């Protein structure tokens, strides 16, 4: 499905592209599950394509405070000496290569975007990227996610991107599961695959999917608010990853629902602008 687009200074493929006729096949394959050897190539393709930026693109201007107008090339090696996910085997050894790489990537990223710097929660994202990319490319990929995919809104003060996602999630629950709406406010790697394909809507859909799986328990006449809260905040292990991702894919493939999600995002911005954002959430 992928074909070489450009090479590095040697024989290695630096970037890949995909034929327009293969777009639907790409979508099916992502939800089916990307094979591990192809994660780096597929992720790089989706990040580059969706952000419309290349590794050395100097047009990384997305209105991000403190980051606008800077190049996507983060000059990783030059910044390592400047001052300023522990469960994976790569990061278990204290001060080992994995931990050092993780520190360097987060350090360089924080220097590249001083307005936000490092925020708790960026570590697991950077660690996942390091499992598939060398440190320089992992750092550039983190920049891409931050700038082009609006990931910075999830880490900005007061978490505006997170609140928007919660608002859209509540509207979907109200539409699809009205019986759960009044009491409800993964397969992580495969979900991250879908994020690169669908962007932040993938996480909204995943949250709704988890509520859908537990809908009978949390709407039971015997269930209390504390019971529902405990169920929805517990560690979720799907019985069938494929079925879960298929459900999410079907939901996000619904053009009418995606149109409604865009409208709800616009509605949310209007509510925030008028000072009514807090009252609009459960």
C-alpha positions in Angstrom: 0.0 0.0 0.0 2.9 2.4 0.8 5.3 3.6 -1.8 8.6 5.4 -1.3 8.4 9.2 -1.7 11.9 10.4 -0.7 15.2 8.9 0.5 17.7 10.0 3.1 21.3 10.7 2.1 21.8 7.0 1.8 19.5 4.2 0.4 17.0 4.3 3.2 13.4 5.5 2.6 12.8 8.7 4.5 9.1 9.3 3.6 6.3 7.3 2.0 3.0 8.1 0.4 -0.1 6.3 -0.6 -2.2 6.3 -3.7 -5.6 8.1 -3.4 -7.4 5.0 -4.5 -6.0 3.1 -1.4 -7.5 5.6 1.1 -10.4 3.3 2.1 -8.1 0.3 2.3 -5.8 2.3 4.6 -8.7 3.1 6.9 -9.7 -0.6 7.0 -6.2 -1.7 7.7 -5.7 0.8 10.5 -8.8 -0.4 12.3 -7.9 -4.0 11.6 -4.5 -3.4 13.2 -1.2 -2.2 11.9 1.5 -5.0 12.0 4.3 -4.1 14.3 7.1 -3.8 11.8 5.1 -1.3 9.8 4.1 1.0 12.7 6.9 3.5 12.1 6.2 3.8 8.4 2.4 4.0 8.8 2.6 6.5 11.7 5.1 8.7 9.8 2.8 8.7 6.8 -0.3 9.6 8.7 1.4 12.3 10.8 3.0 13.9 7.8 -0.1 13.7 5.6 -2.6 14.9 8.2 -0.3 17.7 9.3 0.7 18.6 5.8 4.3 19.0 7.1 7.5 17.2 6.2 10.3 16.4 8.6 12.3 19.4 7.3 9.3 21.6 6.5 9.8 25.2 7.5 6.1 26.1 7.3 5.1 24.9 10.8 2.9 27.9 11.6 -0.3 26.9 13.3 -0.9 29.8 15.7 0.4 27.9 18.7 1.6 30.5 21.3 5.3 30.3 21.7 5.8 27.9 18.8 4.4 29.8 15.7 6.8 30.3 12.9 9.5 27.8 14.1 10.7 25.0 11.9 9.5 21.4 12.3 13.2 20.5 12.2 13.7 20.8 16.0 17.6 20.8 15.8 17.5 17.8 18.2 21.3 17.3 18.5 22.1 21.0 19.1 19.8 21.2 22.1 20.8 18.2 24.1 23.4 20.1 26.1 21.3 23.1 26.9 20.1 23.7 30.5 16.7 23.9 31.5 6.8 5.3 30.7 8.4 3.3 33.1 6.6 0.0 32.4 8.1 -0.7 29.0 11.3 -2.8 29.1 13.1 0.0 27.1 12.6 2.5 30.0 12.9 0.3 33.1 16.7 0.7 33.7 17.4 3.8 35.7 19.5 6.2 33.7 19.6 3.5 30.9 19.6 4.4 27.2 15.7 4.4 27.0 15.3 6.8 30.0 18.1 9.1 28.6 16.5 9.2 25.2 13.1 9.9 26.8 14.5 12.8 28.8 16.4 14.2 25.8 13.3 14.1 23.6 11.1 15.8 26.2 13.8 18.3 27.1 14.3 19.3 23.4 10.6 19.6 22.9 10.2 21.8 25.9 12.9 24.1 24.6 11.3 24.2 21.2 8.0 25.4 22.6 8.6 27.5 25.7 5.0 28.6 26.0 3.9 25.1 27.2 7.2 23.4 27.9 6.8 19.9 29.4 3.5 18.9 30.9 2.6 15.7 32.8 1.2 13.2 30.3 3.6 13.9 27.5 6.0 11.2 28.7 3.9 8.2 27.6 3.4 9.7 24.2 7.1 10.4 23.7 7.9 6.9 25.0 5.6 5.3 22.5 7.2 7.2 19.7 10.7 6.1 20.9 9.7 2.5 20.5 9.4 3.0 16.8 11.6 6.0 15.9 15.1 7.1 16.6 15.2 10.0 19.1 15.5 12.8 16.5 12.5 11.6 14.5 10.6 10.9 17.7 11.1 14.5 18.8 10.1 15.8 15.4 7.0 13.6 15.5 6.1 15.0 19.0 6.3 18.5 17.5 4.1 17.4 14.7 1.4 16.1 17.0 1.7 19.2 19.2 1.4 21.8 16.4 -0.5 20.2 13.6 -2.9 17.9 15.5 -3.6 20.5 18.2 -2.4 18.3 21.0 -1.1 21.4 22.7 -4.7 22.2 23.7 -4.8 19.1 25.9 -1.8 20.4 27.9 -2.6 24.1 28.0 -3.8 25.8 31.2 -7.3 24.8 32.1 -7.2 22.0 29.4 -9.4 23.6 26.7 -8.9 20.7 24.3 -9.8 18.1 26.9 -13.0 20.1 27.9 -14.0 20.3 24.3 -13.6 16.5 23.9 -15.7 15.9 27.0 -18.5 18.2 25.7 -18.5 16.4 22.3 -18.5 13.0 24.2 -21.5 14.1 26.2 -23.4 15.1 23.1 -22.7 11.7 21.5 -23.8 9.9 24.6 -26.9 11.9 24.7 -27.6 11.0 21.1 -26.6 7.3 21.1 -27.1 6.3 24.8 -29.7 8.6 26.4 -30.2 6.0 29.2 -26.6 6.5 30.3 -26.4 10.2 29.7 -27.8 11.3 33.1 -25.3 9.2 35.2 -22.1 9.2 33.1 -20.5 12.6 33.0 -7.6 -0.4 25.3 -5.9 -1.5 23.4 -3.6 1.5 23.6 -1.4 1.0 20.6 -4.3 0.3 18.3 -6.1 3.3 19.6 -3.0 5.5 18.9 -3.1 4.1 15.4 -6.7 5.4 15.0 -5.7 8.8 16.6 -3.2 9.4 13.8 -5.9 8.5 11.3 -8.9 10.3 12.9 -7.1 12.8 15.2 -8.6 13.6 18.5 -12.1 12.3 17.6 -10.7 8.8 18.1 -10.3 9.3 21.8 -13.8 10.8 22.1 -15.2 7.8 20.3 -13.2 5.4 22.5 -14.6 7.0 25.7 -18.1 6.6 24.3 -17.3 3.0 23.3 -16.3 2.1 26.9 -19.5 3.6 28.2 -21.4 1.6 25.6 -19.7 -1.6 26.7 -20.7 -1.0 30.3 -24.2 0.5 29.6 -26.2 -2.3 31.1 -24.2 -2.2 34.4 -24.2 1.6 34.8 -27.9 1.9 34.0 -29.0 -1.0 36.2 -31.6 -0.2 38.8 -29.2 -1.6 41.4 -26.3 0.7 40.3 -25.5 3.8 42.3 -23.5 6.8 41.1 -20.5 5.4 43.0 -20.8 2.1 41.2 -21.0 3.7 37.8 -18.0 5.9 38.6 -16.0 2.9 39.8 -16.8 1.0 36.6 -16.0 3.8 34.2 -12.8 4.8 36.0 -11.4 1.2 36.3 -8.8 -0.2 34.0 -10.5 -1.3 30.8 -9.5 -4.5 29.0 -11.7 -5.3 26.0 -12.6 -8.9 25.5 -12.3 -8.4 21.7 -10.0 -5.7 20.5 -11.1 -6.1 16.9 -14.8 -5.7 17.8 -14.1 -2.6 19.9 -12.1 -1.0 17.1 -14.7 -2.0 14.5 -17.4 -0.3 16.6 -15.2 2.9 16.9 -14.5 2.8 13.1 -18.2 2.5 12.3 -19.0 5.4 14.6 -16.4 7.7 13.1 -17.3 6.5 9.6 -20.8 7.9 10.0 -20.6 11.2 8.0 -23.8 12.5 9.7 -22.3 12.0 13.1 -19.0 13.5 12.2 -20.8 16.6 10.8 -22.6 16.8 14.2 -19.3 16.6 16.0 -17.9 19.5 14.1 -21.1 21.5 15.0 -20.7 20.6 18.7 -17.1 21.8 18.6 -18.3 25.1 17.2 -21.1 25.2 19.8 -18.5 24.6 22.6 -16.3 27.4 21.5 -19.4 29.7 21.5 -20.3 28.6 25.0 -16.8 29.2 26.3 -16.7 32.6 24.6 -19.9 33.6 26.4 -18.7 32.2 29.8 -21.2 29.3 29.8 -18.8 26.4 29.2 -18.8 25.2 32.8 -22.6 25.1 33.0 -22.8 23.1 29.7 -21.0 20.1 31.1 -22.6 17.5 33.3 
